[in-house]
Amino acid sequence: MTQKKCPQCKKQMEKVIFNLGYNVEVPSLHCSSCSFNITEEKKLKKSMNLLRNQLKKEVKIIQVGEGLGIRLPNEIIKGYNIKRGEQITIQPETDCLRLQINPR
C-alpha cells in the first residue's frame, strides 16, 4: 500500500493499522483531515476471515422442552450485540444451516 493523497480532500494520507478485535489487525490508509479510509480489499478479506475463524465455536445440541436448541457463546452474543427475544432466520443451505439475525 503506497502513500497517496486523499480522494476527498487531497491531503496526504497516513498508514495506520486498524484493530478489528481479537488481535486481528488490517493495514489501511487514513486521512486525518477528513477521516476518509482506504483498505485494500484483499487484506480486509484476509483479516475478516481470520476474525471469523477466531470466533468460530463448536457447540452441542441441547434439549429444550420437546425440541432441540443450541446455546450461543458469549463471544458471539457480544460481537453481534444479540439480545434476548430477538428473531433469527434459519436457512438451510446445501452443506450447512445459515443463521441470520433479523433486522431490529
Wavefront OBJ file of the C-alpha trace (Angstrom):
o trace
v 0.000 0.000 0.000
v 1.678 3.199 -1.135
v 1.346 6.653 0.362
v -1.223 8.676 -1.534
v -3.416 11.737 -1.417
v -6.952 11.570 -0.091
v -9.506 11.316 -2.927
v -11.902 13.549 -0.976
v -9.818 16.436 0.394
v -6.498 15.900 -1.472
v -4.413 15.963 1.749
v -1.707 13.364 2.393
v -2.949 10.075 3.868
v -1.029 8.178 6.540
v -0.502 4.455 7.032
v -2.428 3.099 10.026
v -3.311 -0.279 11.495
v -6.973 -0.851 12.415
v -7.638 -3.366 15.185
v -10.732 -5.421 14.320
v -10.694 -7.067 17.748
v -9.384 -10.426 18.961
v -5.840 -9.338 17.943
v -6.805 -9.128 14.266
v -5.399 -6.067 12.515
v -5.680 -4.694 8.990
v -3.337 -2.114 7.416
v -5.074 0.898 5.875
v -4.564 4.466 4.746
v -6.273 7.179 6.805
v -6.821 10.880 6.155
v -6.586 12.728 9.464
v -8.149 15.788 7.839
v -11.490 14.321 6.684
v -11.338 10.794 8.261
v -11.548 9.016 4.894
v -10.076 5.482 4.945
v -8.743 3.203 2.225
v -8.228 -0.510 2.868
v -7.126 -2.976 0.211
v -9.952 -5.453 -0.364
v -7.614 -8.458 -0.371
v -6.109 -7.511 3.018
v -9.532 -6.742 4.500
v -10.948 -10.107 3.352
v -7.926 -11.923 4.806
v -8.336 -10.129 8.152
v -12.106 -10.733 8.226
v -11.599 -14.454 7.521
v -9.065 -14.615 10.347
v -11.551 -12.886 12.671
v -14.368 -15.267 11.653
v -12.116 -18.259 12.288
v -11.259 -16.943 15.748
v -14.972 -16.518 16.538
v -15.849 -19.993 15.217
v -17.052 -22.240 18.051
v -18.323 -25.786 18.322
v -21.453 -26.088 20.454
v -23.531 -29.086 21.479
v -27.176 -29.518 20.579
v -29.258 -29.458 23.766
v -32.778 -30.493 24.734
v -35.165 -27.516 25.072
v -38.612 -28.700 26.131
v -39.884 -31.014 23.385
v -37.387 -29.668 20.831
v -33.683 -29.134 20.349
v -31.609 -25.974 20.612
v -28.123 -24.515 20.761
v -26.533 -22.131 23.236
v -24.745 -19.183 21.649
v -21.286 -18.492 23.129
v -20.845 -15.133 24.894
v -18.227 -14.000 22.338
v -20.828 -14.355 19.571
v -23.559 -12.654 21.635
v -21.325 -9.683 22.450
v -19.775 -9.496 18.987
v -23.164 -9.296 17.264
v -24.957 -7.462 20.105
v -27.664 -10.147 20.288
v -30.492 -9.551 22.772
v -32.962 -11.970 24.314
v -36.210 -12.187 22.341
v -34.672 -11.184 19.008
v -35.735 -13.170 15.968
v -33.371 -15.077 13.693
v -33.931 -16.795 10.374
v -32.637 -20.342 9.884
v -31.943 -21.011 6.217
v -30.988 -24.499 5.007
v -28.014 -24.446 2.608
v -26.508 -27.316 0.630
v -23.978 -28.257 3.294
v -24.922 -26.181 6.351
v -27.562 -24.133 8.165
v -27.251 -20.351 7.968
v -28.425 -18.346 10.992
v -29.235 -14.717 10.241
v -30.258 -12.111 12.816
v -33.390 -10.326 11.601
v -33.250 -6.513 11.407
v -34.393 -4.755 14.556
l 1 2 3 4 5 6 7 8 9 10 11 12 13 14 15 16 17 18 19 20 21 22 23 24 25 26 27 28 29 30 31 32 33 34 35 36 37 38 39 40 41 42 43 44 45 46 47 48 49 50 51 52 53 54 55 56 57 58 59 60 61 62 63 64 65 66 67 68 69 70 71 72 73 74 75 76 77 78 79 80 81 82 83 84 85 86 87 88 89 90 91 92 93 94 95 96 97 98 99 100 101 102 103 104
